[in-house]
Amino acid sequence: MRWIAASLCCASCLSKPALPSNGTSCQTWSPWGTPRALDELNTPSNNEDGAWLSGNHLTLYYSSDATGEPLVYRATRSTATGTFDPGAIVDELGTTNNSSEMSPFLSDDERSIWLDSGGQIYTATRTSNDPVFSTPTIVGELSGTPSDFVGEPSLTSDLETIVYGFSIGGGQPATDLWIATRGGADLPFDPPAKLVAPSVDNQSDCCPSLSGSGDLLLFSSTRPNGVHRLWQSQRIGADYGNPTPLDIPGIPTESDEPFLTRDGAVLMFTVSASGGSDLWMVERTCMD
């Protein structure tokens, strides 16, 4: 298994967002619908997790170990509220580690992708008219020691801020959340730092999801009782405030790896299942 407001469920706390790119007028204060498992993509006794959904809600990237080691898959659907067609492996994203490829995250224009492999973060790019990504390269300035785990990347819309999971001495999911910034999308990141407020000792804090502005941070944590659940934190200055549970009716226990679409209308997450993990999603009722 791998902000804006104190609560995503608070109708009066959120400012009105721009119109979603799929053409709907879905406000972020619209109630959440009923969560559902993506049974069309989940496979028995395997791990499907780490989902990213495009701005028009039609293209889904995720990881699956259905063929052995986890690999990045892509699935599409014809309508923003329909079911997905079967996923296919994104072959060109294999790294030189001959290891797992997990936690894909794409830029808003879908020309850049980040993922973790072998305990490090990699990135790849493509042109607007080329569906194939370049060979992934390691983001060296974010690397730890060979025994550390660095992964689960999420970036702001301007690609100048990244939050990711980090574990000293390895281990996945991560134990702490780290942040790094840079002065431009084409520049190296400055030295990273641990996010103090969202992280707690002796618990796993992992799998971040940043809003486009970076004001809202979703993540998974085993606080306070060792069970993974979803949390949220609002940015306060250069750091983030004390997190609060992300309570959406119907989300199962043992949920992690959240991803909130840029328009705030769809939340993807992972749920522990018998022998593995499954992809789930919940949409705001204005998507119906």
For each residue, the residues with C-beta under 8 A, 3 or more apart:
1: 47 49 173 228 256 257 270 272 276 277
2: 47 49 50 63 70 102 103 152 172 173 207 256 257 270 277
3: 211 214 215 216 217 232 233 234 235 240 241
4: 13 14 15 211 213 215 216 234
5: 8 10 13 14 216 234
6: 10 13 234 244
7: 10 13 232 244 246 247
8: 5 14 28 216 232 246 248 260 264
9: 32 247 248
10: 5 6 7 13 14 29
11: 14 29
12: 29
13: 4 5 6 7 10
14: 4 5 8 10 11 17 28 29 264
15: 4
16: 27 28
17: 14 20 27 28 263 264
18: 263
19: 23 24 25
20: 17 23 24 25 26 55 261 263 265
21: 55 56 263
22: 55 56 57 58 80 263
23: 19 20
24: 19 20 80 265 286 287
25: 19 20 286
26: 20 30 263 264 265 284 286 287
27: 16 17 30 284 286
28: 8 14 16 17 263 264 265 284
29: 10 11 12 14
30: 26 27 265 284 285 286
31: 284 285
32: 9 35 248 249 250 267 282 283 284 285
33: 282 283 284 285 287 288
34: 250 282
35: 32 248 250 251 252 280 281 282
36: 280 281 282
37: 42 271 278 279 280
38: 41 42 48 83 84 278 279 280 281
39: 42
40: 83 84 85 86
41: 38 48 60 62 64 73 75 84 86 87 279
42: 37 38 39 46 48 273 278 279
43: 46 48 64 66 276
44: 274 275 276
45: 274 275 276
46: 42 43 64 65 66 275 276
47: 1 2 63 64 65 70 276 277
48: 38 41 42 43 62 63 64 66 270 276 277 278 279
49: 1 2 62 63 64 102 257 270 277 279
50: 2 62 63 102 103 104 152 207 257 270
51: 60 61 62 257 259 268 269 270 279 281
52: 60 61 62 104 105 106 259 268
53: 57 59 60 259 261 266 268 281
54: 57 58 59 60 106 110
55: 20 21 22 108 261 262 263
56: 21 22 59 80
57: 22 53 54 80 81 261 265 266 287
58: 22 54 76 77 78 79 80
59: 53 54 56 74 75 76 110
60: 41 51 52 53 54 74 75 76 77 84 87 268
61: 51 52 72 73 74 90 104 106 113
62: 41 48 49 50 51 52 72 73 75 87 104 279
63: 2 47 48 49 50 70 71 72 73 100 101 102 103 104
64: 41 43 46 47 48 49 67 70 71 73 87
65: 46 47 68 69 70 71 100 276
66: 43 46 48
67: 64 71 89
68: 65
69: 65 99 100
70: 2 47 63 64 65 100 101 102
71: 63 64 65 67 89 90 93 94 100 101
72: 61 62 63 89 90 93 101 102 104 115
73: 41 61 62 63 64 87 88 89 90
74: 59 60 61 87 88 90
75: 41 59 60 62 84 85 86 87 88
76: 58 59 60 84 85
77: 58 60 80 82 83 84 85
78: 58 82
79: 58 82
80: 22 24 56 57 58 77 287
81: 57 283 287 288
82: 77 78 79
83: 38 40 77
84: 38 40 41 60 75 76 77 87
85: 40 75 76 77
86: 40 41 75
87: 41 60 62 64 73 74 75 84
88: 73 74 75
89: 67 71 72 73
90: 61 71 72 73 74 93 133
91: 94
92: 124 132 133 134 135
93: 71 72 90 101 104 113 115 124 133 136
94: 71 91 98 101 136
95: 98 99 101 117 118 122 136
96:
97: 117 118 120
98: 94 95
99: 69 95 117 118
100: 63 65 69 70 71 117 118
101: 63 70 71 72 93 94 95 104 115 116 117
102: 2 49 50 63 70 72 115 116 117 151 152
103: 2 50 63 115 116 151 152 153 207 257
104: 50 52 61 62 63 72 93 101 113 114 115
105: 52 113 114 115 153 154 155
106: 52 54 61 110 112 113 114
107: 110 111 112 113 155 159
108: 55 157 212 262
109: 112 128
110: 54 59 106 107
111: 107 125 126 127 128
112: 106 107 109 123 124 125 126 159
113: 61 93 104 105 106 107 123 124 125 133
114: 104 105 106 121 122 123 139 153 155 162
115: 72 93 101 102 103 104 105 121 122 123 136 151 153
116: 101 102 103 119 120 121 122 150 151 152 153
117: 95 97 99 100 101 102 120 122 136
118: 95 97 99 100
119: 116 144 146 148 149 150 151 170 172
120: 97 116 117 138 139 142 143 144 150 151
121: 114 115 116 138 139 142 143 150 151 153 164
122: 95 114 115 116 117 136 137 138 139
123: 112 113 114 115 136 137 139
124: 92 93 112 113 133 134 135 136 137
125: 111 112 113 133 134
126: 111 112 130 131 132 133 134
127: 111 130
128: 109 111
129:
130: 126 127
131: 126
132: 92 126
133: 90 92 93 113 124 125 126 136
134: 92 124 125 126 137
135: 92 124
136: 93 94 95 115 117 122 123 124 133
137: 122 123 124 134
138: 120 121 122 143
139: 114 120 121 122 123 142 143 189
140: 143
141: 180 188 189 191
142: 120 121 139 150 162 164 180 189 192
143: 120 121 138 139 140 150
144: 119 120 147 148 149 150 166 168
145: 148
146: 119
147: 144 169 170
148: 119 144 145 166 167 168 169 170
149: 119 144 165 166 167 170 171 172 174
150: 116 119 120 121 142 143 144 164 165 166
151: 102 103 115 116 119 120 121 164 165 172 174
152: 2 50 102 103 116 164 165 173 174 206 207 208 257
153: 103 105 114 115 116 121 162 163 164
154: 105 162 163 164 208 209 210 259
155: 105 107 114 159 161 162 163 210
156: 159 160 161 162 210 211 212 213 214
157: 108 212 213 262
158: 161 185
159: 107 112 155 156 185
160: 156 181 182 183 184 185
161: 155 156 158 179 180 181 210 214
162: 114 142 153 154 155 156 179 180 181 189
163: 153 154 155 177 178 179 195 208 210 217
164: 121 142 150 151 152 153 154 174 177 178 180 208
165: 149 150 151 152 173 174 175 176 177 178 205 206 207 208
166: 144 148 149 150 174 175 176 177 178 192 194
167: 148 149 170 171 172 173 174 175 176
168: 144 148 175
169: 147 148
170: 119 147 148 149 167
171: 149 167 174 175
172: 2 119 149 151 167
173: 1 2 152 165 167 204 206 207 220 256
174: 149 151 152 164 165 166 167 171 177 204 205 206 207
175: 165 166 167 168 171 203 204 205 206
176: 165 166 167 194 195 199 205
177: 163 164 165 166 174 194 195 198 199 205 206 208 217 219
178: 163 164 165 166 192 193 194 195
179: 161 162 163 192 193 194 195
180: 141 142 161 162 164 189 190 191 192 193
181: 160 161 162 189 190
182: 160 185 187 188 189 190
183: 160 187
184: 160 187
185: 158 159 160 182
186:
187: 182 183 184
188: 141 182
189: 139 141 142 162 180 181 182 192
190: 180 181 182
191: 141 180
192: 142 166 178 179 180 189
193: 178 179 180
194: 166 176 177 178 179 199
195: 163 176 177 178 179 198 199 217 239 240
196: 199 239
197: 233 239 240 241 242 243
198: 177 195 205 217 219 221 231 233 240 243
199: 176 177 194 195 196 205
200: 203 205 221 223
201:
202:
203: 175 200 221 222 223 224 226
204: 173 174 175 220 221 222 228
205: 165 174 175 176 177 198 199 200 219 220 221 222 223
206: 152 165 173 174 175 177 219 220 221 256 257
207: 2 50 103 152 165 173 174 219 220 256 257 258
208: 152 154 163 164 165 177 217 218 219
209: 154 217 218 219 258 259 260
210: 154 155 156 161 163 214 216 217
211: 3 4 156 214 215 216 217 260 262 264
212: 108 156 157 262
213: 4 156 157 216
214: 3 156 161 210 211 217 235
215: 3 4 211 234 235
216: 3 4 5 8 210 211 213 232 233 234 235 260
217: 3 163 177 195 198 208 209 210 211 214 232 233 234 235 240 243
218: 208 209 230 231 232 246 258 259 260
219: 177 198 205 206 207 208 209 230 231 232 233 243 258
220: 173 204 205 206 207 228 229 230 231 255 256 257 258
221: 198 200 203 204 205 206 228 229 231 243
222: 203 204 205 225 226 227 228
223: 200 203 205 231
224: 203
225: 222
226: 203 222
227: 222 253 254
228: 1 204 220 221 222 254 255 256 272
229: 220 221 245 246 253 254 255 256
230: 218 219 220 245 246 248 251 255 256 258 269
231: 198 218 219 220 221 223 243 244 245 246
232: 3 7 8 216 217 218 219 243 244 245 246
233: 3 197 198 216 217 219 240 241 242 243 244
234: 3 4 5 6 215 216 217 240 241
235: 3 214 215 216 217 239 240 241
236: 239 240 241
237:
238:
239: 195 196 197 235 236
240: 3 195 197 198 217 233 234 235 236 243
241: 3 197 233 234 235 236
242: 197 233
243: 197 198 217 219 221 231 232 233 240
244: 6 7 231 232 233
245: 229 230 231 232
246: 7 8 218 229 230 231 232 258
247: 7 9
248: 8 9 32 35 230 251 267 282
249: 32
250: 32 34 35 282
251: 35 230 248 255 269 280 282
252: 35 255 271 280
253: 227 229
254: 227 228 229 271 272
255: 220 228 229 230 251 252 258 269 270 271 272 280
256: 1 2 173 206 207 220 228 229 230 269 270
257: 1 2 49 50 51 103 152 206 207 220 268 269 270
258: 207 209 218 219 220 230 246 255 267 268 269
259: 51 52 53 154 209 218 267 268 269
260: 8 209 211 216 218 264 266 267 268
261: 20 53 55 57 264 265 266 267 268
262: 55 108 157 211 212
263: 17 18 20 21 22 26 28 55 266
264: 8 14 17 26 28 211 260 261 284
265: 20 24 26 28 30 57 261 283 284 286 287
266: 53 57 260 261 263 281 282 283 284 287
267: 32 248 258 259 260 261 281 282 283
268: 51 52 53 60 257 258 259 260 261 279 280 281
269: 51 230 251 255 256 257 258 259 280 281 282
270: 1 2 48 49 50 51 255 256 257 277 278 279 280
271: 37 252 254 255 277 278 280
272: 1 228 254 255 277
273: 42 276 277 278
274: 44 45
275: 44 45 46
276: 1 43 44 45 46 47 48 65 273
277: 1 2 47 48 49 270 271 272 273
278: 37 38 42 48 270 271 273
279: 37 38 41 42 48 49 51 62 268 270
280: 35 36 37 38 251 252 255 268 269 270 271
281: 35 36 38 51 53 266 267 268 269
282: 32 33 34 35 36 248 250 251 266 267 269
283: 32 33 81 265 266 267 287 288
284: 26 27 28 30 31 32 33 264 265 266 287
285: 30 31 32 33 288
286: 24 25 26 27 30 265
287: 24 26 33 57 80 81 265 266 283 284
288: 33 81 283 285
